[in-house]
Amino acid sequence: MVILSVEYAAQVYGWRVSDRLWSRLAAGVTALIAVLGLVGAVAGFQAYAQGRYEASPHRMAMDTLKGQAEAGATVIVDDQTTYEQLYPFLHTGFRLAEVETFDYLPPWESRLAKVIAGASGPVWVYAPVQSPLHAWMAQTYQPLVTFEFDSQRLIKWDTP
């Protein structure tokens, strides 16, 4: 549009435009389009990410973790889908781990103990209220803080 506008103005006002000037104008317009496209892509990605965060069913838990948990804290979930929904928003500030409790998998208790052993400081468990992770943790560790969101429970456990 810029090039067409300049060409139209040149015809209307009788400007003499050399081929060299047209080449510079085309290069300038191309650079402008590239810069504006990059700025638009970045702004669009940020808007998309913010929209996904606000639409997440786990937003309240993520907000709580960001406000209450220490940087680098271990967060354990018991479901692949929950892990995939939390990861894009929490992976830079927390250590996320998944310990599924299905019967067809190896014993989850040993996998959970291994994740806890690799943690430094308290561990957060985010799982459904009826998850066996909460019962196992209650037998072994002391809960420090408990939050409940719909049918999910987020508990900070005092692990040595």
N, C-alpha and C positions, 0 to 999 in steps of 0.2 A: 504494500500500500504506500509506503514512504517513497519508493522508487517511482511508482506510477504517479504519485502526487507531484514529485519534482519534475518528471517528464511533462506532465500536463502544464505545470506552471511555466516551464521553459518554452513550451509551444505558445501559450497565451501571451507571455510577456516578451517573446522573441529572444530569449537568452541563447547565447551560443555555448553549448556544453561540449567539451572535448571528451574523447574516449577515455582519457586518463582520469578525468573527473568522475565519469560514470563508473569506472572500475573502483575508485576510492569510495564512492557512495555505496556501491554494492558490497564492498568489504566491510564498511562501517555498519551497514544495515544488518549484515550477517552476524557481525560481532554483537550488535545490540540484541538481536533475536536470541543468540546463544546465551547471553547473560540473563536476559529476562526469562528464558526457558529454564535455566538453572535455578534462578530465584523462585520461580513458580513451582518447580518440582520439589524444592526443599520445603516451601510453605505448604504445599499439598501433602507431602509426607507427614509433616508435623501435625497438620489438621487430621489426617487419617489416623495417626497413632493416638492422638488425644481422643478422637471419637471412639476408637476401639477400647481405650482405657475406661472411658465413661460408661460404655455399654457393657462392660465386663460384669458378670454375676459375682465376681470375686473382688470388686473394687473396694468395698469396705474393709475387707481383710488386708488388701494391699496398702490401703491408706494407713491402717493400724500398724502394719509392719514398718512402713516408712517412718511413722511417727514414734514408735515405741522400741523397735529392735535396733540393736547396735549394728554398725556397718560391718558387713562380712559374716553376720550371724547365719547359722544353719537353719534352713526351713525345710521341713520334711512333709511331703504330701503322699497320699496312698492311692493316687489315681493318675493314669497317664494323661487324661483329658485336662484335669486340673493343672498338672505340671505344665502342659503345653500352653494353657491360658495364662499362667503366672509368669512363665519364663521370659517373654519379651519385655516385661515391665520390671522384673526383679533381678534378672541375672547379673546386672552390673553392680548391685549393692549387696546382694546376699548370695549365700551358697545354697542352691536348691538341690534337693535330693528326693528321689521317688522310691518309695518302698511299698510295692503292691502286695496285698495280702491274699491273693487268689490261691486256691488249693493246688493248682497245677504248676505253680512256681516253686522254687526251692524255699525252704523254711524262711519266712520273713523275719522272725525274731533275730536270727543271726545277722541278716542283712541290716536290720535296724540298729543292732548293737555296733556293727562295723561303722555305720554312718555317724553314730553318736561318738564313737571312739575317735573319729577323725575331726570332730568339731572342737572348736576352741570357744569355751564359754557356754552359756545357756543355749538350749535347742528349742526351736518353735515347731510345733506340729499343727498342721492345718489339714483336717480330715472331717468326714461326716461324724455326727455325734455318736453313732453306733459303731464307729471304726474300732477294731481291736487294738489299733496303735495307742489309743488313749488309755485303754485298760492296762496294757502292758507297761506303758510309761508310768501309770499311777502306782503299780506294784514296785517299781524300781526307783523312781525319782519323785521329788517334791514339786508340785505345780507352783509357779510364781504368780502368774497372771492368766486369767481365762476370759476369752471373748467368744460370744456366740452370734453367728450371722446365719439367719434362716435355719438350715439343717446342718450347717458346718460349724465346727468348733476350732478356735485358734488358741493354743495353750503354750505358754512359755514354761519350759521345764528347767529346773536347776540341776544341770548335769556337771559333774566334776571334770 
